[in-house]
């Protein structure tokens, strides 16, 4: 009996290493620009081990990079259902909402991400970007009603410059 247990433990360890290697391989394929192969590998690995949050997250990232936004949103939503404590899927959900112009939904997703992990700098920076875009919307609405307001026009000009500046990420 002890020999069987040893064999079982070794098989489980090898399987765990194989799954860890899958995530590494998906990342390598992504870095090389082979998104189709990365997606295929991530899908296979996620099917083999649905509890592997890292591979499932990478699957969503590949879908995001492929601009398959609806599929990426569904992948990240499923991750938040299965792993509600993670912050990264919420950050990417926010990115998808922002890409579609749904700024309030993006803000809400980023606030959840930060509740889950207050130290996540990407979510904090993204929340700042969303707040800036929301401020721009509010100021543009106000400026259409009062175009002669010099102070408001100055805010708008500066905010537009800041929003147009490339992100240093």
C-alpha positions as CSV (number, residue, x, y, z in Angstrom):
1,X,0.0,0.0,0.0
2,X,2.7,2.6,0.8
3,X,4.1,2.1,-2.7
4,X,0.8,2.9,-4.3
5,X,0.5,6.0,-2.3
6,X,4.0,7.0,-3.4
7,X,3.1,6.4,-7.0
8,X,-0.2,8.4,-6.6
9,X,1.7,11.3,-5.0
10,X,4.3,11.3,-7.8
11,X,1.6,11.3,-10.5
12,X,-0.2,14.2,-8.8
13,X,3.0,16.2,-8.5
14,X,3.8,15.6,-12.1
15,X,0.3,16.7,-13.1
16,X,0.6,19.8,-11.0
17,X,4.0,20.6,-12.6
18,X,2.4,20.1,-16.0
19,X,-0.4,22.6,-15.3
20,X,2.2,25.1,-14.0
21,X,4.1,24.6,-17.2
22,X,0.9,25.3,-19.2
23,X,0.7,28.8,-17.7
24,X,4.3,29.4,-18.5
25,X,3.9,28.1,-22.0
26,X,0.8,30.3,-22.6
27,X,2.7,33.4,-21.4
28,X,5.6,32.4,-23.7
29,X,3.3,32.1,-26.7
30,X,1.7,35.5,-25.8
31,X,5.1,37.2,-25.7
32,X,6.0,35.7,-29.0
33,X,2.8,37.1,-30.5
34,X,1.2,33.7,-31.3
35,X,-2.1,34.6,-29.7
36,X,-4.0,31.9,-31.5
37,X,-1.7,29.2,-30.1
38,X,-1.7,30.8,-26.7
39,X,-5.5,30.8,-26.7
40,X,-5.7,27.1,-27.8
41,X,-3.2,26.1,-25.1
42,X,-5.0,28.1,-22.4
43,X,-8.4,26.6,-23.4
44,X,-7.0,23.1,-23.2
45,X,-5.3,23.7,-19.8
46,X,-8.4,25.4,-18.4
47,X,-10.6,22.4,-19.5
48,X,-8.1,20.0,-17.9
49,X,-8.1,21.9,-14.6
50,X,-11.0,24.4,-14.2
51,X,-9.7,25.4,-10.7
52,X,-6.5,26.8,-12.2
53,X,-7.2,30.5,-11.9
54,X,-3.9,31.5,-13.5
55,X,-4.5,29.7,-16.7
56,X,-8.1,30.9,-16.9
57,X,-7.0,34.4,-16.3
58,X,-4.4,34.1,-19.1
59,X,-7.2,32.8,-21.3
60,X,-9.1,36.0,-20.7
61,X,-6.1,38.1,-21.3
62,X,-5.5,36.4,-24.7
63,X,-9.1,37.0,-25.6
64,X,-8.7,40.6,-24.6
65,X,-5.6,40.9,-26.8
66,X,-7.5,39.4,-29.7
67,X,-10.1,42.1,-29.2
68,X,-12.7,39.4,-28.5
69,X,-14.2,41.6,-25.9
70,X,-17.5,39.7,-25.3
71,X,-15.6,36.4,-24.9
72,X,-13.0,38.1,-22.6
73,X,-15.8,39.6,-20.5
74,X,-17.4,36.3,-20.1
75,X,-14.1,34.6,-19.1
76,X,-13.4,37.3,-16.5
77,X,-17.0,37.2,-15.2
78,X,-16.7,33.4,-14.7
79,X,-13.5,33.9,-12.9
80,X,-15.1,36.4,-10.5
81,X,-17.9,33.9,-9.8
82,X,-15.4,31.1,-9.1
83,X,-12.8,33.2,-7.4
84,X,-14.5,36.4,-6.0
85,X,-11.5,37.2,-3.8
86,X,-9.2,37.9,-6.8
87,X,-8.7,41.5,-7.9
88,X,-7.1,41.0,-11.3
89,X,-10.3,39.8,-13.2
90,X,-12.1,42.9,-11.9
91,X,-9.4,45.1,-13.2
92,X,-9.7,43.6,-16.7
93,X,-13.5,43.7,-16.5
94,X,-13.1,47.5,-15.9
95,X,-10.8,47.8,-18.9
96,X,-13.4,46.1,-21.1
97,X,-16.1,48.4,-19.7
98,X,-13.9,51.5,-20.3
99,X,-13.1,50.4,-23.8
100,X,-16.8,50.2,-24.5
101,X,-17.4,53.6,-22.9
102,X,-19.2,52.3,-19.8
103,X,-17.2,54.4,-17.3
104,X,-19.5,53.9,-14.3
105,X,-19.3,50.1,-14.7
106,X,-15.6,50.4,-15.0
107,X,-15.4,52.5,-11.9
108,X,-17.5,50.0,-9.9
109,X,-15.3,47.0,-11.1
110,X,-12.1,48.8,-10.1
111,X,-13.6,49.6,-6.7
112,X,-14.2,45.9,-6.2
113,X,-10.7,45.1,-7.3
114,X,-9.3,47.5,-4.8
115,X,-11.5,46.2,-2.0
116,X,-10.1,42.7,-2.8
117,X,-6.5,44.0,-2.9
118,X,-5.9,47.6,-1.8
119,X,-2.3,47.4,-2.9
120,X,-3.0,46.6,-6.5
121,X,-1.3,49.6,-8.2
122,X,-2.7,48.9,-11.7
123,X,-6.3,49.0,-10.5
124,X,-5.5,52.2,-8.5
125,X,-4.0,53.9,-11.6
126,X,-6.8,52.7,-13.8
127,X,-9.3,54.1,-11.3
128,X,-7.6,57.5,-11.6
129,X,-7.9,57.3,-15.4
130,X,-11.6,56.5,-15.1
131,X,-12.1,59.4,-12.7
132,X,-10.4,61.7,-15.1
133,X,-12.6,60.5,-18.0
134,X,-15.7,61.0,-15.8
135,X,-14.6,64.5,-14.9
136,X,-14.0,65.3,-18.5
137,X,-17.6,64.2,-19.3
138,X,-19.0,66.3,-16.5
139,X,-16.9,69.4,-17.5
140,X,-17.8,69.0,-21.2
141,X,-21.5,68.9,-20.3
142,X,-21.1,72.0,-18.1
143,X,-19.0,73.8,-20.8
144,X,-21.7,73.2,-23.4
145,X,-24.1,75.2,-21.2
146,X,-21.5,77.9,-20.2
147,X,-18.9,78.1,-23.0
148,X,-17.6,81.5,-21.8
149,X,-16.5,80.2,-18.4
150,X,-12.7,80.6,-18.7
151,X,-11.9,78.6,-15.6
152,X,-13.9,75.6,-16.9
153,X,-12.3,75.9,-20.3
154,X,-8.8,75.8,-18.7
155,X,-9.8,72.7,-16.7
156,X,-11.0,71.0,-19.8
157,X,-7.9,71.9,-21.8
158,X,-5.6,70.6,-19.0
159,X,-7.7,67.4,-18.4
160,X,-7.7,66.7,-22.2
161,X,-4.0,67.0,-22.3
162,X,-3.6,64.7,-19.3
163,X,-6.0,62.2,-20.8
164,X,-4.2,62.2,-24.1
165,X,-0.8,61.7,-22.5
166,X,0.6,58.2,-23.0
167,X,0.4,56.0,-19.9
168,X,3.7,55.2,-18.3
169,X,2.8,51.6,-17.6
